[in-house]
Amino acid sequence: MRKVLIIGAGKSSSYLIKYLVEQSSLEHLHIIITDIKPQNIQKAFSEHQNVQIISLDIFDRQKRANAIENSDIVVSMLPARFHIEVAKDCLHYNKNLVTASYVSTELLNLSNAVKNKGLIFLNEIGVDPGLDHMSAMSLIDKIRASGGKIILFESFTGGLIAPESDNNLWNYKFTWNPRNVVIAGQGGAAKFIQEGNYKYIPYNRIFRRTELLEIDGYGRFEAYANRDSLKYQSAYNFEDIDTLYRGTIRRVGFCRAWNIFVQLGLTDDSYTIEGSENMSYREFINLFLPYNPTDSVELKLRHALKIDQDDIVWEKLEALDLFSNTKLIGIQNATPARALQSILEKSWTLDHNDKDMIVMYHKVGYEKAGKKYQIDSTMVTIGEDQTHTAMAKTVGLPVAMATIAILNKEIKEKGVSIPLSKEIYAPILKKLEDYGINFKEKKVPYLGYNELNL
């Protein structure tokens, strides 16, 4: 039996584990699942004959090293910042590694050593990053093979609530790490290329400069710019592209309302608030407003950010109980961002029977024989429930399929890599079709870049 070590069994791991368990007899797999809270792992997995569950604190170096040494391949489903320690152990014990996270600078610095040992450290093999790379490269390679030159590439992904479970004014619930949603867009200006020009959007403007999208059968969406679209310019061989833009999808109206939090300072994660544990939501909001001995918190907020009382944005703020005198933050020494996250989790957590939705949209413009063309590629996947989410499905299945492909030596690319080569993306995309993850391609008139300066 070939030992597959999974480190971390959080929300995105349900389909990963399910797929590996289903393939375990055929592929001769012994699946070792480790987590700091192993009691939370589904009972159906723990009772399977090819599954072993171990309690593991990632900071227990010896136990972590022993687990890695006694495996054939390692899948890290930990938060991205913890991958490097796992990667160092994999390098030391000559084990291949798979993650769904963005490649960090620390991991990239290991690339030569990984390659010299003949190992594969495959990253960005989840949904975004991951499925976005594979589906985009499949389309791009076909266009290039036909003689076309790519002149425009826009790519958008969103983890949203499915229409049948969409029951709040924000048209949104958390389908992945809430912290990442709250601090999205921070850490520098968004960078992209528009019609041959480098463009930058500072954090305080990201949620007011959006692009509108239309997806057949699902209506209109909006997208805000990801922090750095340029990081894939070389990887995708887009050195002379006219437009390169990557963004995150939300329902129309979300970004304008979210921008209130940004302007108020509620997404700041750089300092802590004294007395936050026993602070009401209303007191928290008032921290960021000017003092006035007579005006209410509501009036001060509307005046400071110029929000009309009958504006839908105001209704969205009220729907979160932001002005409650009784609801407490309940977190000691919380940063503004952490306090905001706590408030949002009360309203935006998936109910048991809620279904989430992954939406992906690529726009690829190309030039051929002196004419310009465009192909739009879209994918929508709906989850089953709070556990078997679309997010877990589109993250976990590519990770699981790539893991088995590496074990079977079907992936030969050595070093620290992402899934841009046909040997990786073609078989995985084909297998994903059997799980209802399909891309629909449509030829449309070439429109060029369509940023809306709202």
Secondary structure, 3 states (H helix, E strand, C coil): CEEEEEECCCHHHHHHHHHHHHHHHHHCEEEEEEECCHHHCCHHHHCCCCEEEEECCCCCHHHHHHHHHCCCEEEECCCHHHHHHHHHHHHHCCCEEEECCCCCHHHHCCHHHHHHCCCEEECCCEECCEHHHHHHHHHHHHHHHCCCEEEEEEEEEEEEECHHHCCCCCCCCECCCHHHHHCCCCCCCEEEEECCEEEEECHHHHHHEEEEEEECCCEEEEEEECCEHHHHCCCCCCCCCCEEEEEEEEECCHHHHHHHHHHHCCCCCCCCCCCHHHCEHHHHHHCCCCCCCCCCHHHHHHHHHCCCCCCHHHHHHHHCCCCCCCCECCCCCCCHHHHHHHHHHHHHECCCCCCEEEEEEEEEEEEECCEEEEEEEEEEEECCCCCCCHHHHHHHHHHHHHHHHHHCCCCCCCEEECCCCHHHHHHHHHHHHCCCCCCEEEEECCCCCCCEEC
